[in-house]
Amino acid sequence: MKNWNDIPENLKNEKVKEYYDILNSKKISLILKRLFDIILSLILLIVLSPFFLIMIIAIKLDSKGPVFFKQERITQYGRIFKIFKFRTMVQDAEKKGSLVTIGEDPRITRVGKRIRKCRLDEFPQLINVLIGDMSFVGTRPEVKKYVDKYTDDMKATLLMRAGITSRASIEYKNEDEIITEYLNKGEKVDDIYINRVLPEKMKWNLEYIKKFNILEDLKICVKTVF
């Protein structure tokens, strides 16, 4: 971890300091977490390489556009990085609708629907984990638009690398249904996410920081698979 004085000024507040002190007391666990990320991501990238080839062919045959979807997200200490995913939507989908995707979004391709159902579009993030942008477990990386809406305590989640999965992701696996419910009541997608979904997910993310240890990470990984 960085020294408190080296952390970006926009993250320095009493709420963040509280969580910083918790993590600062777990330096060995943080080192083990990074070693776990490097070793497991490298093994999985090698083992899953045939699967990656199949996915690449399927996506290319299904629709025009690149195989990978790359988007700027925010990770540790507010750093911007490009997240990798298998493309599940039509080319330039971001210019044709909201940054939040729900259920029967017409921008989703045929192959994309099947990929998203099993979260297979997330697999390329193993590359992000290997190079240090992300971790297996941590707060899901948001776009800057949503990070700018973080409250003081939410900013504490930026003390750790963004993650492929989290307890919040497991608890809110039906996020699409929640958003759709409020859409039917006339609310806008972005407003629903910022005011209703994000605050609830952040409660889980902050609780994770308090309880952080390698064993907890392993439990979350297992629960994610199931």
LINGITA-V715782 format. One record per backbone hydrogen bond with DSSP energy under -0.5 kcal/mol. NH is the residue of the N-H (numbers start at 1). CO is the residue of the C=O. E is the energy in kcal/mol with one decimal. If there is no record, write none. Layout:
# LINGITA-V715782
<<NH;CO;E> <NH;CO;E>>
This chain:
# LINGITA-V715782
<<6;3;-1.6> <7;3;-0.6> <7;4;-1.2> <11;8;-2.0> <12;9;-1.3> <13;11;-0.9> <17;13;-2.3> <18;14;-1.6> <19;15;-1.3> <20;16;-2.6> <21;17;-2.3> <22;18;-1.1> <23;19;-2.2> <24;20;-2.8> <25;21;-0.8> <25;22;-0.6> <26;23;-2.1> <27;24;-0.6> <30;26;-1.9> <31;27;-1.9> <32;28;-2.4> <33;29;-2.1> <34;30;-1.7> <35;31;-2.1> <36;32;-2.6> <37;33;-2.1> <38;34;-2.3> <39;35;-2.4> <40;36;-2.4> <41;37;-2.1> <42;38;-1.8> <43;39;-2.1> <44;40;-2.7> <45;41;-2.2> <46;42;-1.6> <47;43;-2.6> <48;44;-2.8> <49;46;-0.8> <52;48;-2.4> <53;49;-1.8> <54;50;-1.7> <55;51;-2.4> <56;52;-2.4> <57;53;-2.1> <58;54;-2.4> <59;55;-2.5> <60;56;-2.1> <61;57;-2.2> <62;58;-1.4> <63;59;-1.7> <69;85;-3.4> <70;68;-0.5> <71;83;-1.3> <73;81;-2.9> <74;142;-2.1> <75;79;-2.8> <77;158;-4.1> <78;75;-1.8> <79;76;-1.5> <81;73;-2.3> <83;71;-2.7> <83;81;-0.6> <85;69;-1.6> <86;121;-1.8> <87;67;-3.1> <90;107;-2.6> <93;90;-1.2> <95;92;-1.3> <96;93;-1.8> <97;94;-0.6> <105;102;-1.7> <108;105;-2.0> <109;88;-2.4> <113;109;-1.8> <114;110;-1.1> <115;111;-2.3> <116;112;-2.8> <117;113;-1.4> <118;114;-0.9> <118;115;-0.6> <119;116;-1.2> <120;115;-2.3> <121;115;-0.5> <122;119;-1.4> <123;120;-1.3> <125;122;-2.2> <126;123;-2.2> <127;124;-1.9> <128;124;-0.6> <129;125;-2.1> <130;126;-2.3> <131;127;-2.1> <132;128;-0.5> <132;129;-0.8> <133;128;-2.1> <134;128;-1.5> <135;162;-2.6> <138;165;-2.3> <146;143;-1.3> <147;143;-1.9> <148;144;-2.5> <149;146;-1.4> <150;147;-2.0> <155;151;-1.5> <156;153;-1.4> <157;154;-1.9> <158;155;-1.7> <159;156;-1.8> <160;157;-1.0> <162;133;-0.7> <163;139;-1.8> <164;135;-1.7> <165;136;-2.2> <170;166;-1.6> <171;167;-2.7> <172;168;-2.1> <173;170;-1.2> <175;172;-1.5> <177;174;-0.7> <178;174;-1.6> <179;175;-2.4> <180;176;-2.5> <181;177;-2.1> <182;178;-1.6> <183;179;-2.1> <184;180;-2.1> <185;182;-0.7> <186;183;-2.0> <187;182;-2.0> <192;188;-2.4> <193;189;-2.3> <194;190;-2.6> <195;191;-2.4> <196;192;-2.1> <197;192;-1.8> <198;193;-3.4> <200;196;-0.7> <201;197;-2.2> <202;198;-2.4> <203;199;-1.0> <204;200;-1.0> <205;201;-1.9> <206;202;-2.5> <207;203;-1.6> <208;204;-1.9> <209;205;-1.4> <210;206;-1.6> <211;207;-1.7> <212;208;-0.8> <212;209;-0.7> <217;213;-1.8> <218;214;-2.2> <219;215;-2.1> <220;216;-2.2> <221;217;-2.2> <222;218;-2.2> <223;219;-2.5> <224;220;-2.1> <225;221;-1.7> <226;222;-2.0>>
